[in-house]
């Protein structure tokens, strides 16, 4: 499948899940919105869960490249800011919250792939920090990511509170410097 057409299918999938929720997402709706036959979609993805799982990882709208600011602190601030924007700025926030919330009720969606892919990319931040001597090799990078990203999820999604622009800097300082 041509990469452009694949992105159109992923975009249609994510927009539909944001608009209608997982229960309202249909392969027929994705086919109509993306301008392809539903048989084409089924040829590549056997179910709407598989399609949404692939879209979460592969769609440009949720794309992610790990930061490289030259320091662990700068990279962590940039990571947290990326999560902040993902969860608070449309269209990504509408898509991410709807799609990942659906994963809680629909285990067949397997959102673990989204988080595993993202963490695999984030890991480079920690590998560089270890090489620069900023971080002990024994530190658990996933714990750091969970603490920081979890703070954004808690504030933005679960509590429904604003996440100010300075939140990433403050959260990273609390983690690295102590409270």
PECOR-V256688 format. One record per pair of residues at least 6 apart in sequence whose ideal C-beta (glycine too) atoms are under 7 Angstrom apart, sorted by the first residue. I is the first residue (numbers start at 0). J is the second residue. If there is no record, write none. Layout:
BEGIN
<<I & J> <I & J>>
END
This chain:
BEGIN
<<0 & 43> <4 & 35> <6 & 58> <6 & 59> <7 & 33> <7 & 34> <8 & 29> <8 & 33> <8 & 35> <8 & 40> <9 & 54> <9 & 57> <9 & 58> <10 & 58> <10 & 60> <11 & 29> <11 & 32> <11 & 33> <12 & 24> <12 & 29> <12 & 50> <12 & 51> <12 & 54> <13 & 54> <13 & 58> <13 & 60> <13 & 94> <13 & 98> <15 & 24> <15 & 28> <15 & 29> <15 & 32> <16 & 24> <16 & 51> <16 & 94> <16 & 97> <16 & 98> <16 & 101> <17 & 90> <17 & 93> <17 & 94> <17 & 97> <20 & 97> <20 & 101> <21 & 101> <21 & 105> <24 & 47> <24 & 51> <25 & 47> <26 & 37> <26 & 40> <26 & 41> <26 & 47> <26 & 50> <27 & 37> <29 & 40> <29 & 50> <30 & 36> <30 & 37> <30 & 40> <40 & 50> <44 & 50> <44 & 53> <48 & 105> <48 & 107> <48 & 108> <51 & 98> <51 & 108> <52 & 108> <52 & 109> <52 & 112> <55 & 61> <55 & 98> <55 & 110> <55 & 113> <56 & 112> <56 & 113> <56 & 116> <60 & 90> <60 & 91> <60 & 94> <61 & 91> <61 & 94> <61 & 95> <63 & 81> <63 & 117> <63 & 120> <65 & 120> <65 & 121> <65 & 123> <65 & 124> <66 & 74> <66 & 77> <66 & 78> <66 & 124> <67 & 74> <68 & 74> <68 & 77> <70 & 133> <71 & 128> <71 & 133> <71 & 134> <72 & 171> <72 & 175> <74 & 124> <75 & 147> <75 & 171> <76 & 167> <76 & 168> <76 & 171> <78 & 121> <78 & 124> <78 & 147> <79 & 147> <79 & 151> <79 & 167> <79 & 170> <79 & 171> <80 & 167> <82 & 148> <82 & 151> <83 & 151> <83 & 162> <83 & 166> <83 & 167> <84 & 91> <85 & 91> <85 & 92> <85 & 95> <86 & 92> <86 & 95> <86 & 96> <86 & 151> <86 & 152> <86 & 155> <86 & 156> <87 & 155> <87 & 162> <96 & 156> <99 & 110> <101 & 108> <102 & 108> <102 & 110> <118 & 141> <118 & 144> <121 & 144> <122 & 140> <125 & 134> <125 & 140> <128 & 134> <129 & 136> <143 & 174> <146 & 174> <147 & 170> <147 & 171> <147 & 174> <150 & 170> <151 & 162> <154 & 160> <154 & 162> <155 & 162>>
END
